[in-house]
């Protein structure tokens, strides 16, 4: 399913590239190039709570796993005018019932305002449990926004792409909700 979603997003972006290139503006709303590769990295925090009934994996006889984590991620976006397609790798150190998390995701989004982004993503995450919870791995789906300094009136503070605040929510195989917040540093 994930491969299909990512392939469909990349295919749609590839089909729209020739048409978008004909009407290409010289700059994007935030002053950067409208087409190109934009690498980024970020740090933040999240809270995961598996609210399903015990069924193996990240669940045990006590119930479901939960815990906060400190996240770090790295990725890159390919900008196709107002559309953004990208990939991201993530790692997290958890607390309470979750020891470590690792993941890889693809994402597709749309620019919002001068330096913002609205996106959806899908991928795969590995979770290492502790305190009686076993390791698990499964699909992850999510949505999020990135808000840049120009969107909140601080345009000259960090340059064009600069630093953005990311607010996101993921679900791990539709068994949990994982809200997160992070600072994202774009180049």
C-alpha positions in Angstrom: 0.0 0.0 0.0 2.8 2.4 0.9 4.7 1.7 -2.3 1.5 2.4 -4.3 0.9 5.8 -2.5 4.5 6.9 -3.0 4.6 5.7 -6.6 1.3 7.5 -7.4 2.5 10.7 -5.8 5.8 10.6 -7.7 4.1 9.7 -10.9 1.6 12.6 -10.6 4.5 14.9 -9.9 6.4 13.6 -12.9 3.4 14.1 -15.2 2.8 17.6 -14.0 6.5 18.6 -14.5 6.4 19.5 -18.2 3.2 21.6 -17.9 4.6 23.3 -14.8 7.9 24.1 -16.4 6.1 26.0 -19.3 4.5 28.4 -16.8 7.3 28.4 -14.4 7.7 31.6 -12.3 11.3 32.8 -11.6 10.9 32.5 -7.9 8.7 30.8 -5.3 6.6 32.8 -2.9 9.3 32.8 -0.3 12.0 34.0 -2.8 13.7 30.7 -3.3 13.8 28.8 -6.6 10.4 27.3 -7.6 12.0 24.1 -8.8 14.9 22.2 -7.1 16.0 20.1 -4.2 15.8 21.4 -0.7 17.5 19.3 2.1 16.5 19.7 5.7 17.0 18.3 9.2 15.0 18.7 12.4 14.7 18.0 16.1 11.6 17.8 18.2 9.5 15.8 20.5 6.4 13.4 20.3 4.1 11.4 22.4 2.9 7.9 21.4 0.0 6.1 23.0 -1.1 2.7 21.6 -4.8 2.6 22.6 -5.7 -0.8 21.1 -6.3 -3.9 23.2 -3.4 -6.3 24.0 -2.5 -8.3 20.9 1.3 -8.8 20.8 4.0 -6.5 19.5 3.9 -3.2 21.3 1.1 -4.5 23.5 1.4 -7.0 26.4 -0.6 -8.2 29.3 -0.5 -4.8 31.0 -2.2 -3.1 28.1 -0.7 -0.8 25.5 2.7 0.9 25.3 3.0 4.7 25.6 5.7 7.2 26.0 7.3 10.5 25.0 10.3 10.6 22.6 13.0 13.0 21.4 13.0 12.9 17.6 15.7 13.7 15.0 15.1 13.5 11.2 16.8 14.3 8.0 15.3 14.5 4.5 15.0 16.4 1.3 12.1 17.9 -0.7 11.8 18.2 -4.5 10.0 21.4 -5.2 7.8 21.4 -8.3 6.3 24.9 -8.1 3.6 24.8 -5.4 3.9 21.0 -5.0 6.5 19.5 -2.8 7.5 15.8 -2.9 10.1 14.4 -0.5 11.5 11.6 1.6 12.6 11.5 5.2 14.4 9.3 7.7 13.6 9.5 11.4 15.1 8.2 14.7 13.8 8.8 18.2 14.9 8.0 21.8 11.8 7.1 23.8 10.9 7.2 27.4 8.5 5.0 29.5 7.5 1.9 27.4 9.2 2.8 24.1 13.0 2.6 23.9 13.8 3.6 20.3 11.9 4.3 17.1 13.3 4.3 13.5 11.4 5.1 10.3 11.4 6.2 6.7 8.6 8.1 5.0 7.7 9.7 1.7 5.7 12.9 1.7 3.8 15.1 -0.7 2.6 18.6 0.1 1.6 22.0 -1.0 3.2 25.4 -0.3 1.1 27.6 2.0 1.7 31.3 2.1 5.2 32.5 1.8 7.1 30.0 3.8 4.6 27.3 5.0 3.9 23.8 3.9 0.9 21.4 4.3 1.8 17.8 3.8 0.7 14.1 4.0 3.1 11.3 4.5 3.3 7.5 4.6 6.1 5.1 5.5 7.3 2.4 7.8 8.4 2.5 11.5 10.3 0.1 13.7 9.7 0.4 17.5 11.9 -1.2 20.2 9.9 -1.7 23.4 11.0 -2.0 27.0 9.5 -2.9 30.4 7.9 -6.0 29.0 6.8 -4.6 25.6 8.2 -6.4 22.6 9.6 -4.8 19.4 7.2 -4.1 16.5 7.2 -2.7 13.0 4.4 -1.5 10.7 3.1 1.2 8.4 2.8 4.8 9.5 0.6 7.5 8.0 0.4 11.1 8.9 -0.4 14.7 8.1 1.3 18.0 9.2 2.1 21.6 8.6 5.3 23.6 8.6 5.0 27.3 9.5 7.8 29.6 8.4 8.8 32.9 9.9 7.3 34.8 7.0 3.8 33.3 7.8 3.9 34.9 11.3 5.5 38.2 10.4 9.2 37.5 11.0 10.3 37.5 7.4 13.8 38.8 7.7 14.7 36.8 10.8 16.1 33.6 9.2 16.3 34.1 5.4 14.2 32.6 2.8 13.7 28.9 3.7 15.3 29.0 7.1 13.7 27.6 10.2 10.1 26.3 10.3 7.9 25.0 13.1 6.4 21.6 12.2 3.3 20.3 13.8 2.3 16.8 12.8 0.2 13.7 13.8 1.0 10.2 12.7 -0.8 6.9 13.2 1.0 3.6 13.5 -1.0 1.0 11.6 -4.2 2.9 12.7 -3.6 1.7 16.3 -2.2 4.9 17.8 -2.0 8.7 17.4 1.4 10.3 17.7 1.3 14.1 17.9 4.7 15.8 17.4 6.3 19.2 17.2 9.7 20.0 15.8 12.0 22.8 14.5 13.0 22.1 10.9 16.1 23.7 9.4 15.9 24.0 5.5 18.8 24.8 3.3 
